[in-house]
Amino acid sequence: MMTVTLTSYLEEKITLVEQQLPLALEEAGVPERLYESMKYSLMAGGKRLRPILVLAVLEALGKPAERGIPYAVALEMIHTYSLIHDDLPAMDDDDLRRGKPTNHKMFDEATAILAGDALLTRAFAHIAQSYLSHSEVNTATAVKLIAELGKRAGATGMVGGQMADIQGEGRQLTLDELEYIHHHKTGDLLVAALLGGGYLAEANDEQLASLHTYGVSIGLAFQIQDDILNVEGDAATLGKAVGSDAEKQKATYPSLLGMDASRDRLHRLVADAKDTLTRAGIANSALHLLADYVVSRNK
Amino acid sequence: MMTVTLTSYLEEKITLVEQQLPLALEEAGVPERLYESMKYSLMAGGKRLRPILVLAVLEALGKPAERGIPYAVALEMIHTYSLIHDDLPAMDDDDLRRGKPTNHKMFDEATAILAGDALLTRAFAHIAQSYLSHSEVNTATAVKLIAELGKRAGATGMVGGQMADIQGEGRQLTLDELEYIHHHKTGDLLVAALLGGGYLAEANDEQLASLHTYGVSIGLAFQIQDDILNVEGDAATLGKAVGSDAEKQKATYPSLLGMDASRDRLHRLVADAKDTLTRAGIANSALHLLADYVVSRNK
């Protein structure tokens, strides 16, 4: 029953987000190849987890989800740009993403670099343009959203995490080093989604603190599940190769802690994520189901 | 006398901007190599034209230049990121920039891509953080600055211009195509500097329109002078090779119009730039001297 509910919730939100994403891209005055490249990766599917978290926070706090759409879309643009750049030959050198050619394979490297740059830039412009005169969101909140997103997406956040990940390649990482990478590379953008949703919902400090904790916990849990799926997932379902981490001797939770301890940590993190929300008075929300989804997902 | 005045004006502003730039980079929590790479390119010299324009607009309109510093610094971060990415092997493949190794030569390609991404992200975060609670600049103005900068720096602006430039390589461009590239690749960020300075100075619509025209004019003029210097400049002064455009059969003003017509157009644009300011009541400002500087500069 819970699974059915979550599945239909996710489907509904994914449909909404995927309707909004192309509307947020400007086409007029953009060189066609650049526009096509941006759209190709933005519309290449995916879980749309970051935008859904924004909408779910607003709903959990009793506010209309609509006001979160520009911020939600911006987060997905930033997530997409990071995938395009991470896939480049100079970075992870991946040919496939979600079963489709990566951006630089479909277009070329120069176009992929520029499409990433343009998506990152558009994310901030879209937030600013959308909330410049908005009936429900004031400009002070818009500036807070941009400051938070900029902090979490940049050198102190996601980009820093990617740098540490690249520097760690081919080295035996400690658990602390691995968690630094995950906290920043994956966790920070999830936290930006949750705190941004909180700002938009005018959450109080206790609620913001619990959304922060929830984000950090499901961020790590998400990564542990990714590592587990790389060991025992199904390549066809995942749309990417399985066993590639072990092949590359990449540091993962299973490689550092073993499978059983990784599963234990995963379940504890998900429990913590739900507990912190409940303690802050956020009960029975889709956020609870989303935390469970992190563990139950098979792709 | 005018030259002496402008030289000391530029020196004073460059000193101010170069003091502020490293302060705007966060170091704590950033992987050292990423921080060093960002700082290397940000502090690698240059004319600092975009930040100086912001400060000059504020002064020309009788407002304190200090309030423009965060926006000025953000513009220079965006300009710097665009140079780092443009120099990459997949793009222009340059080994030297201002007589020093380009970022990917000094570090490596992955680091250069990430340093560019982080500088771009930091630019928006820095504007938002700096103006979130500022005694002279309200949050509505901050949002306008971010919207304008995002529009001018992204797919409809600078990134679009770079894409068109890459697509035009090895093709004989028309003058219209060449001007599309320059308007966006160079002009748009100058316009963002001028309009942003105008917003910060609470300029009226006539003043904003004239700042816009001024920006478009000096942007093109700047590019024509670049093309001329590539034909007859001094390699040592420029810090880069001369004659490279002709060697690459690159479309330039001299190649399309000839040297005499290029010089005529350059001088007419500079005269237009100064006239539009004067007509809007902005007289005797450093902006007039800066327009002349575009023509007189030898690097």
Interface residues (C-beta under 8 A of the other chain):
Chain A: L25 E26 A28 G29 V30 P31 R33 L34 Y35 M38 Y81 H85 L88 A90 M91 D108 E109 A110 T111 I113 L114 G116 D117 A118 L120 T121 R122 F124 A125 H126 I127 A128 Q129 Y131 L132 N138 T139 A140 A142 V143 K144 I146 A147 L149 G150 K151 A153 G154 A155 T156 V159 G160 Q162 M163 A164 I166 Q167
Chain B: L25 E26 A28 G29 V30 P31 R33 L34 Y35 M38 Y81 H85 L88 A90 M91 D108 E109 A110 T111 I113 L114 G116 D117 A118 L120 T121 R122 F124 A125 H126 I127 A128 Q129 Y131 L132 N138 T139 A140 A142 V143 K144 I146 A147 L149 G150 K151 A153 G154 A155 T156 V159 G160 Q162 M163 A164 I166 Q167
